[in-house]
Amino acid sequence: MNKLSSMISTATVFALVAVALGSSAANAGGGAKEVFIQDYQFAKPMRGYSGHSGNYYCDYQRLPNRKCVTNANGSESCRIVGWTLREMCQ
């Protein structure tokens, strides 16, 4: 499951970069909006409002903050120590 969430997060980042790069051509005409990304740290998973906020459309991701330890036998043990709520508005 960790690998799947990592792949989804990576795909989301690539999609945001593609949107930002695609909008730079449109921004030459002065009509494109900026993309804002901000992270908030919490002890437990929080929800954000996905939808229009003023002139922007905002969406949120809940990302676990993990602390991993390698055991004496070489296996890795991870636990969630907090959560990041990532806000993306465009």
Secondary structure, DSSP 8 states (H G I E B T S, - for coil): -HHHHHHHHHHHHHHHHHHHHHHHHHHTTT-----EEEEEEESS------EEETTEEEEEEEEEEEEEEE-TTS-EEEEEEEEEEEEEE-
